[in-house]
Amino acid sequence: MLIVREVFTAKPGQASKLARLFKRSMAGMANVRVLTDFVGDYNTVVMEMEFEDLAAWQRMMDDYKSGKVSTGDVTPEEWAAYNTMWKTGRREIWQVVE
């Protein structure tokens, strides 16, 4: 099993807006969590997803790019504003040791 984390540093005052946007966009998807900083770097928002393997993650990414993945009730205008809410980001892929 893999954990994929999309880690963002939001602009000041934008972290909760970004977290709510992610939460709404992922409504109905299994094994997805949205996290915000409690202790650590300020303005950090993490979207965390679980996948069986890299192939499952790649299928989801392909579906997302082709519009097959629902974005919940997020409007195109809200998605357009998404890029104005954060300064930097990175992707982490972790293997779960079982």
C-alpha positions in Angstrom: 0.0 0.0 0.0 1.1 3.6 -0.8 0.3 6.9 0.9 0.5 9.8 -1.5 0.7 13.3 0.1 0.3 16.5 -1.8 1.9 19.1 0.5 1.3 22.8 0.0 2.5 25.9 1.7 -0.4 28.3 1.5 -0.1 32.0 1.2 -0.9 33.8 4.5 -4.6 33.8 5.2 -5.3 31.1 2.5 -4.6 27.8 4.3 -8.2 27.2 5.6 -9.7 28.2 2.2 -7.3 25.8 0.4 -8.1 23.0 2.9 -11.9 23.5 2.4 -11.5 23.6 -1.3 -9.6 20.3 -1.2 -12.1 18.8 1.2 -15.0 19.7 -1.0 -13.3 18.5 -4.2 -12.6 15.1 -2.7 -16.0 14.6 -1.2 -17.1 11.0 -1.8 -13.6 9.7 -2.5 -12.5 6.8 -0.2 -9.2 6.9 1.6 -8.6 10.7 1.3 -7.8 13.1 4.1 -7.1 16.8 4.2 -4.7 17.9 7.0 -3.6 21.3 8.2 -0.7 22.2 10.4 -1.1 21.9 14.2 2.6 22.0 15.0 5.2 22.6 12.3 5.6 25.0 9.4 2.8 27.6 9.3 0.2 27.5 6.5 0.8 23.9 5.6 -2.1 22.0 3.9 -1.8 18.3 3.1 -4.0 16.1 0.9 -3.3 12.5 1.7 -4.6 9.5 -0.4 -4.1 5.8 -0.1 -3.5 3.5 -3.2 -2.7 -0.2 -3.5 0.2 0.5 -5.9 1.7 3.1 -8.3 -0.5 1.8 -11.1 -3.7 2.7 -9.1 -2.3 6.1 -8.5 -1.4 6.6 -12.2 -5.0 5.5 -13.2 -6.5 8.1 -10.8 -4.1 10.8 -12.2 -5.0 9.9 -15.8 -8.8 10.0 -14.9 -8.3 13.3 -13.2 -6.5 14.8 -16.3 -9.3 13.5 -18.6 -12.1 14.9 -16.4 -13.4 11.4 -15.3 -12.8 12.2 -11.6 -15.4 14.3 -9.9 -14.3 17.5 -8.3 -17.3 17.6 -6.0 -19.2 20.8 -5.9 -16.2 23.0 -6.7 -16.9 25.4 -9.6 -14.4 26.0 -12.4 -14.0 29.6 -11.1 -13.0 28.2 -7.7 -10.5 25.9 -9.3 -9.1 28.8 -11.2 -8.5 30.6 -7.9 -6.7 27.5 -6.5 -3.4 28.5 -7.9 -3.5 31.9 -6.2 -3.8 30.3 -2.7 -0.4 28.6 -2.4 3.3 29.5 -2.7 4.9 26.1 -3.1 4.1 22.4 -3.0 5.5 19.0 -3.3 4.4 15.4 -3.7 5.5 12.6 -1.3 4.9 8.9 -2.0 5.3 6.6 1.0 5.3 2.8 1.1 3.4 1.4 4.1 5.3 -1.3 5.9 3.0 -4.1 6.9 
